[in-house]
């Protein structure tokens, strides 16, 4: 929580905003939800987060496409067979969470940012990280899942809600949304290769 948390939370917020700016129709859908629940005369309060389901879908989809930790470390507690290979007890297992979250046999259009897949009638119904689904590995799973999952998700949701509710966003210098560079770094964590640059304009009637 002290060393991995701050950077990973920051990376996730940046990825979420990049995906929203790249998909203006999704950004508008989230802003409509915020306007309906919060209004335009005040900032988002933490108590509002439980009333914003589409915000949660946006964060889940961000974590699916851009897991902060792309490779999850696990271990075997007994002898087993995985994919036809004999794996003895006590083995260290490296699980490619990034690849599983982009698996076309598990997800429809896995490279497309589509928060609606997590809606009750979406194709990803039941793939809830809180429920420990094997298909969603952004925080690991089981007894060795990330202990900071609840805190980090809450922090990301609150930050993204404030940014999206308080401002309209567009790419700089006349750039088209789909021209945003979405290149990832390669390493222990997955951040953007280039920092996100965007132009905000206020959308609330209250002082920011």
N, C-alpha and C positions, 0 to 999 in steps of 0.2 A: 504493500500500500504506500510505503514511503518512497520507493525508488521506481517501481514500474507504473504506479497509478497516475501521477500527474501527466507524464508524457503521453501515455496511452489515451487518457481522457481528452487531452488537447488534440491529438491526432484524430480521434473519432469525431470531435466537434468540427474540425476542419474538413474532414471527408463528408460529413453530413451537409455542411453548407455548400461544398463544391457540387455535390450531387443535386441539391435543390436548385442552385443557380443554373446548373446545366439542364435542368428539367423544369422550366418556368410553370408548367401546368400543375406539377406536384407542389411547387412552392406556393402557388395560388390556392390550391386545395387546403394546404396546411394553414395558410393565413385566414381562409374563410372559417375554418374550425376555431381558430384563436379568436377571431372577431365575434363569432356566435357565443362563445363561452366567456371570454374575458371582456369584450367590448373594446372600443378605441380610446377610452378615457382614462385608462390606467395600465400599469405594467402587469405582467404575469406574476402571480403569486404561487408559492410552492403548493398551496392547497388546490390550485387549478389543475395540477398535473394529472390527477386521477380522473379528470373529466375530458381528457384529450386523447382519445384512442388513436386517431390518425398520427399524432405525434409519436406515439409508441411504435406504430408500424414503420414510420420513417427511420427511427433509430434502430429497430430490428433489422431493417433492410440494409442500413449502413453497416451494421456489424456483420451481416452475412457477406456483403461484398468486400468489406475492408476489415477483417478481423485484426485487432491490434497485435495479437500474437499468432502468426500464421502457422506455427508448428506447436502442437500440444504434446507435452511429455507425459507418458503414462508408464505403467508397469504391470506385470502379470503376477498374480498371487498364487497361481497354480499352473501346472503343465496344461497346455491347450494347443489347439490347431487353428491357425488363422490363414484362410485362403489356401489351404492345402499344405501349409508349412507348419512344422512342429516347433512350438515356442516354449522353452522350459520356464519353469517358475523363477521369478526374480529377474526376468529380462526387462530391459528398458525399451519402451515402444515409442517411436516418434510418429505422431499422427498429423498428417497434412490437412489441417483445418481449412486452409485457404482453398485447396483443391476440392474438398468435400462440399464446401459452401458454394462452389461453382460447378458442381457435378450436374451435367445435363440429364442424367438418369434420375436425379432426385428433384431438381428444380426446373421449372419451365422457363425458358429464356434466361438462364442463370447470369448472363452478363448484362442484363437489362435492369436498371434501377426501377423497381416496381413495388412500393410499399403495400399496395392493395393485395399482394399475395398473402399477407398475414391477416387479412380480414377474415371474419368467420366463414364466409363463403369463398375465400380464396383457395388456390391450389395448395397452399402451404399450411392448411388448417392442422393444428396439432403439433406443428414444429416449433414449439415454444421453448426458448432457452431456460425459462424458469421451470419447465416441466422435465428437463433433463433429456430431451430428445437427442438421439445419436446423430441426427442429420444437422443439428445446429451446434457447432462446437466453438463458438467465439470465446466462451469463458471456460472451456473444458467441460468435464462432466463427472458425475459421481462424487466420491468423497474428496477427490483432489481438484475439484473445480475451483475457480478463482474466488477467494473469500471476499474480495472487494466488488463483486458483481453488482449487488444492490446499490451500493454507494456510487459506483461509477455510472451506472445507467441513470440514476436519479440526477446526478450532476450534469450529464450530457443532455438529458431531456430538458432540464431547467435552462441551461445555457442556450440551446438551440431555440427553445420557445421564446426566450427574451430577444434573441437576434432576429428571428423571423417575424415576431409580432411588432417589434419596435421599428423595423426598417423594411423598405423594399430594397432588393438587391439585383444588381446586374453586373456583367463582366466589364472591365475597364476598356477605355480607348476604342469604343465601338466594336469590340469583339463579339461575335455571335456566341450564344450559350454553348452550343455543341463544339465550339473551338477551344474550350477550356482544356488545358493539359491535365490528364488524369493518370499520368505515369506514376507508378509506385516505386518506392525504394525496395531493395532486397536486403534483408537482414533479420535480426531477431524480432524486430517490430516492423510494421508496415506503415510508413508515413508517405506523404506526397513528395515526389522528387523535386517539385518546385512549390514554394509557398503560394497559398491562395491569395489572389488579388481581386478585390471586388469593390463596387461603388455602392454605398448605402444612401438612401434618402428616407427621412423620417415619415412615418405613416400614422402616428398617434396624435391625438389632440392634447394630451397631457405633456408636461415637460419630461424629458428623458434624463 
